[in-house]
Each structure stands twice: as structure tokens, then as C-alpha cells.
Amino acid sequence: MQLRTIDHVDVRGKRVFLRADFNVPQDDTGVITDDRRVRLTVATIESILARGGSVIMASHLGRPAGIGYEPEFSLAPVAARLRELSPLLARLTLVGQRCTDASVASAAAALNPGEAILVENLRFEKGEKKGDLELARHLSTYADIYCNDAFGASHRGDASMLALPQAMRAQGMPCVAGLLLAREIQYLSGVLETPQKPFVAIVGGAKVSDKILALRNLCGRVDTILVGGAMAYTFLKALGTSVGRSLTQDQMLDEARAILQFAHESATEVVLPVDHVCGEQLALGTPTTTHTGAIPDGLMGLDIGPETAARFCAAVRLAKTVVWNGPLGAFETSPFESGTNAVIKAVVAATRAGATSVAGGGDTAAAVEAAGASAGFSHISTGGGASLEMLEGKEFESLTALDSGVAVGYSAARK
């Protein structure tokens, strides 16, 4: 699947409205703790500036009330980080207290080739999350070209994601993808459309309900699904295995059985944990024991056991395509990161041997980063919710609004 990118547009002397995803975590002092989304957007920004264009950058950050400026949700730390990341952004300024301020319009109009500004948090405007057309029309007056580089927000119908490109296209303005967005689509959509076999999906996390649609869509597309994390205990309980005090969703037991049946009918093998690292509670330093099969009463399964890890790793090493969404244990709390880390190493080895490996955003990306293995994957997504929805087979309206008109995602119909 191909998207028209900013590199395909002559930006010389043009102003580009760049919708980025700078929704990054910060500590209590406002210091960014993970700048990956910011770093990976720099290539798009530099592409525009180096070719004589100017940039009006915009993003949301956190969950402000939508009633105006709230200092704790300001993009000031992002502006500071961008100035550090690129010499072309050394003079970047954060303009206005709201993206609709008159000062923003003045600054956008005064931009010279090679210059950039960042406007304040889009969600300071209540119309942003509502997809407000009037807000979109206002923003459209700032620029000559629209560029979406915000994969992490592309599953949303926010004004800057959907109504804005629609308004700009209606005026004959180019609306294209940024380089980060194009890479996300290349991997997340591409591997699902035309995967090399064997194709292995690793699905973890806490709740079966969060992954039901993805699991259903993967059945028949992948050869093997490796299930870990707390969600595995709902499946095991559905099969009659005692899981002690492990986290389960009892209201999802019938759905879990239905998924296993659907996978069987679709010729997709589902591999569940056979042993577990258990503790009485999820806490640092909790005494642990490993149990095969049933988990004793009073204990919780908090990580896959060594035999399960070995089985998962064996499947991964044979794979030519690997897609991973959700950690396999409570990796944030030692010693329950061991299973996830073992499988991460197997994915890195498979990638080194020629496989394509894609990790979803959110906790999966955090686990890979924590293991120091980011460089060993083909691609690590910047969007947790967006990458999951793509695994579910959903199309994103914000991307069909771009010039290519290509429906991004993949058909739910079997091929």
C-alpha cells in the first residue's frame, strides 16, 4: 500500500500545516520521559524546511478540559526538545496560548522559507475532539499544504485529523502523509496484507475484551497466535484450568471459547501458557514460584514460565513475519519481565535472520525499549490504540481523507 508523502510535494515557498503526535509522557517536573514520537517526526520536519518550505506544527497533549489554556498541558517542553533535536529548529517558537489566537495567524503568515512554529495544544479548543468544522476551517487559513504525521491519533475523528484535511482538499490544497505515518502504514498494513510465512502473532496484555476484535481478524491470516499476559488466564479458565487468583474476565469466558473454536476452524494454532511464574501479589520483590498446569489457590500468574517461553521462542525463531501487541507478563515489576524479555530476544534473532517484525505501541513498545532491543525490530509503532485498531482490520477515515484516497487498513474479507 502506497501513500503520497510530503516528499512527493513541492514545498518551496509553501506553508505546511503538520499535524504531529507529540502526546508524550512527562514526569512531575515537566521533563519528557520518552521522546520517541518527537524524535521520529523530525525527519518530516527537516524534509520540509530543507526544501524551502515552512512549517506550522500542531499536536494534542494529555487530556485538557477544552476550555482554554492549561499550563500543565502546554507543549512548551516539546518545543524545547525539538530545538535540541535539530539545528534547523534552533529558533523554533511556541506561539499563542491557543491554536486559534490571532498571534498564531500573524506568525503563520510571516513565516519565511526554512522557518517553523509550534502552536499550543489543539485540545485547548473544545472543537478539536468534536471534529468541529469551524475550527478546521480556521486552521486551514494558516497553510497551503496539510501533512498528517500523527499515526497515534489517526484512528480518531478529531478536527485536525479529519475535518481539516477535508476542508483543505475542498480548497484544492495538497493533503499528504508525513514520513513517520507512511512508515507506520507500510509495516502495519503491509505485513498483514502480504506477509511472508510462517506468520506468528504475539498477543498479550491484561484484558481479552481489549483484543477480541484483533484476535478474530488474525484468525485465518496468521499461522500461529501466541497468547500471554493476564488475558491468557481467561482463556485457560474457559478451558477448565484452575488459575488461582489470576486476573480474569469471567464475562468473557464464552467469547474466549468462541475465539478458540474460530481459530481451529480457520487453521490458526493458538498457543497458551503451560507454566506460570506466580506470586501472592504484584509487587517488587514478591516471592515467586513456578507452576505447570493449574495455579494453586491464593497465587496469581504474573508471567509466562520457562517452558512456555521456550515454546514461544521456538515458534518465533521459525517465523518470517512477527506482529506483537501486548506484553506477556507484568514486565514493569521485577522479576516478571523474564518471559517477555526472552521472547523479545527471539524476535530480534528472527529479524536478524531475515524476518519482518512489528511491535505495537504502548506497553509493547515500552517493554522492547526497556529491554534495549528497539534496534532489533523491523518497526516499533508509535501508536498503541491505532496499531491495535489496524490489527482489528479497521479503516481510518483520517487517512482516506488524504490525497491518495487509499483506504488504509485491510479488508476484513478473507483473501
N, C-alpha and C positions, 0 to 999 in steps of 0.2 A: 504494500500500500504506500502510495506516494502522496505527500502533501507539498503544496507550493510553500517555500520558505522565504524568509526575509532575504536570503542570499540571491533569490531569483528576481528581486525588485531593485530598480534603480532608485536609490535613496538620496542621491546627491541633491542638496538644496531642499530636501523634504523633511518635514517633522513627523516623527513616528511615535504614535501612542503605543507604548509597550506595556501590556498587561502581564506583569510578572507575578510569581508566587513567592513573596518574601515573608510568609507566615512562618516565622522561625521561633524556636524556643529560646527563652531568656531566663537568667537567674534572677534572684530578688533585687539585684543591683542594676538590672537592665542590660547585663552583658549577654550577648548571644552565645548560647552553648553549643549550637550546631548550625553552622553557616552554609551547609551544603547547597541548599536551594539558592542562596545568594551567589555562591561561587560558580555554580553551573549555569547561571544566567548571564554571567559576564561575557561569554563568547558571543552571544546575540547582541549585547550592547556594543561591544567593540566592533563587530561586523558593521553596524550602522554608522558609528562615529568615524571609523577609519575610512569609510567610503563617502564621507562628506554629508552625512545625514545628521539630524539632531534628534534627541530622544526625550519624551515625556514619560517617565516611568510611574506606574501606579500598581498598588497591591492592597490587599487587606492584611490585617494582623490581629489575631485574637478575636474576641467577641465583644466589641464595644456595643453600647446600647443603641447606637444610631441616632443620637440626639445632639451630635456635635463633638467638638474636640475633647478627648480624654487623654491626658498626658501619659498614662500608663500604657496606652496602646499606640503611642506615637511611633512613626517609622524612623525617628532620629538615629537609633542605633544601627539601623540598616544603612542609612546614608553614610554614617561613619565607616562602616565596614566596606562599603563599595568604594569609598575614597582610598582605602588601604589596598584594595584588591587590584586596581588598575590605574596606571598613570593617566589614562585617558579620562578618568573620573576624579582626578585630584581636586578639581574645582566644583564638584557636584554640590548643588544646594538643595535643601528641602524647603519647598515653597508653600506658604499658606498654612492655615490650621485646618482647612477643609479643602477637598479637591475642587469645590465649586467657588472658592474665593476669587474675587476679581484679580487679586495678585497673581493667581495661577494663570489666568488668561493672558495677563500682561507679560508674564515671564515666558510663556509658551510662544507668544507672538514675537518676542525679542530674541529668541534663540538663534544663534549663528551656527553654521555647519561645524560639527565636531563637539557641540555643547550638549549638556544633558541637565535635566532637573528631575527631582523626585517629588511627587505630590503626596499629601498626607493620606492616611488610612482611608480607603474607599468606604469602609463600613461606618465611618463617622456620619455618612449620609444614610438615612433610613431607606432610601430608594434603592440602594445597592443590592441588598438581599432580596428585595421585592421585584427585581428585574425592571425597574421603573424606566419607561421610555423617555420621559422628560429629562431625567438625569443622563441617560445615554446620549440624547441629542445635545445636551450641554457639553459633555465630554468630547463629543465628535468635533466641536468647533476648535479644539486645541491642535489638531494634527491633520496630516494629509494621507497617512497610512496607518492601518491598525495591525498590530502584531501580537498574537497570543503566544506567550511562553510560559503560561501558568498551568501546567498539566495537573497539579494538585487541586486546582479549582475547576477543572474543565468538565466535571460531571455536574456542575451547578449551573443554575439559570440566572446568576447574578447579572445586574445591569451591564457591568463592564465585560462580562463573559459572552453574553448573547445579544442583548438589545443594542449594545454599542457597535459590534461588527455589522449587525443588520442595518443600523442607521447609516453607517459609513459606506456600506456597499450600495445602499439606495442612492447615495450621492456619487457613485462611481469611483470610490476610493478603494485602493487595494487593501485586502484583509488577508493576512498570511500567518503562517506558523513561525514561531521562533525556533532556534536550533535545538534547544533542550526539548521542547514539545515534540518536534519531529523525531528526535531520537527515542523518546518515550513511545511514540506510536510505532516506530519501526520495530522495536523489540516486543512490546506488549501485544500489539496486534499481529505483528509478523510471525512470531513464533507460534501463535495459536492458529493462524491461517495455513502456514506451510511449515510445520515442524519436521525436523529430522527424527526418525525413530531409532531406538525406543524413546518415548516421550514420558517423562516422570514429573508428576506434580507433587509438591510437598505442601500440605495444608495443616496449619496448626492454629494456635490461639485459644481463647477461653470458651467461646460460645459456638455451638453448632448453628444456632439461628443466624449468626453473622455470615456464615459461609455456605448456607444451604443452596442458594442460587448458583454460586460458583461451583460447588461440588456437582450439582446437576448438569451444568453446562460442560464440565470437564469430562463427565462420563461419556465414553464413546469417542472422545477426542484424544485422550491420553491412554497410554498403556497401563500405567500404574499410578495410584494415588497413595502416598504415604501420609497417614493421619497421626498427628501428635498433639501435644498441648492438652489443656484441660478438656477440650472438646472431645478428645478420644474416649474419655470416661463415659460420656453419654452414649457413644456407640457401643462400648463394652457392656454397659449396663443394659442396653437394649438387647444384647445377645445373651443376657443372663449371668454375666460375670459379676462377682461381688467387687465393688470398687471402694469400700470403706467410706471415709468421709470426703472423698474426692469431689471436686466441683462437678456437678452435672446439671443438665436442664431436663428435668423429668417430663415437662410438657412437650419435649422434642423427641421422646423415645420412639413413637410411631414413625415420625419423619426420618429418624436415623435408620430404622429398619427398612423404610421405603427406599432410602438412598442406597443402602447396601444391595437391595434387590435390583434396583435400577442399574447399578454398576455391573452386577452379574449379568444382567440381560444385555448390557452394552459392551460386554467383553473387556471391561476395565477391572483390573485387580485392585482391591482396596487392602492395604496392609495396615493392621492395627498393632499397637504395642503388645508385646508378650511379657515384658517385665518392666518394673517401675522402681524409680528411686522415690522413697516415701519418707514423710516426716509427720509429726503431730501438728505442726503449724508451719506457715510460710514465714520464716524469719531467718535472718542471718545467723549462722551457727547452729541451726536446729539439728539435733542428732538424726541421722538418716539410716535407713535400712533398705535393702533391695529385695523385692518380692517378685516371683514369677507367678503368672496367673492371677488368682484372687488377691485383693488387697485386704489385709486384716482390718477389722473394725477399729475405729479410733485413729487410723492413719489416712493420710492424703497422698495421692500420687502427684508428684511435683516435677517429675522429669522422666523421660524415657530411660529404661535401663540399658545396660551394656549390650545385652543380646539384641534388643530392638534396634539400638544404634548400629550394631553390626549389620543387621538385615537391611536397614535403611541405606547405609553406606554402600552395601553391595549393589543394591538397585541403582543408586545414583551413579556409581562408577561405570555402569554399563550404558548409561543414558547418553543420547546425543542432544536431547533438549531437556532442560530442567526449569520449571517455574515454581517459585516458592512464595507462599503467603502465610505468615503466621509462625511464631517460634514454637519449638517442640517441648518446651518446659518453661518454668519461671526463671528465665535466664538472667533477670536483673538481680536475683538473690543467690549468692553462692551458697551451696555447691550445685545449684540446679541449672547451671548453664552447660553442663558437660555434654548432654545429648545433643543439644543444638550445635555446640561447637564442633563435635565430632562429624556431624553431617555437613556443616559448613566446610570443613576440610575436604570432605569427599566431593563436594560440589566444585571446589577450587581445583582439585585433581582432575575431575571430569572436564572442566573448562580448559585446563592446560592440555588435555588430550584431544581437544577439538570440539567439545560440546558447547552449545549455546545455553547460558544460564542467566535467568532473570529473577531478581528478588523484588517482591512488592515493597512498598514504602512502609512507614510507621515502625512497628516493633520489629519487623523482619529486617529492615534496613539498620535499625539500631543494634540488633544482635550481630549483624555482619560487621558493622563499624566497630563494635566493642571487641570483636574477635580479631580485628586488624586485618580483615580479609576482603575489603572492598575492591581492591585492585584485582582480585582473583575471579570476580564475576564479570560476565559479559556486560551486564547492565543492572543497576540498582535504581529502582524507581524513586522519584521524589514525591509521589502521591500515594498515600495509603488507601484512602477511600476510593480514589479514582482508579487505581490499579485493580482493586477488588471488583469494582463495577465493570471493568473491562473483562475480567475473568468471568463475570456473570453473563457476558455477551451483550451488554447494553451499548447503544449508540449514544454519543454525546452531542446534543444539539449545538453546543458552543463551537464544536469543530466542523459540523456540517455548515455552519454559518460562514466559514472561511471560503476564500475564492475557489478552492479546488472543488468544493461541493461534494467531496467524497465522504460517505458515511463512515466515520471512524468507529472501530469496534469490529465485530464479526457477526455474521448471521447466526441466529440460533438454530437454523435448519442444518441438519446433518448433511455433510458433503460426501 
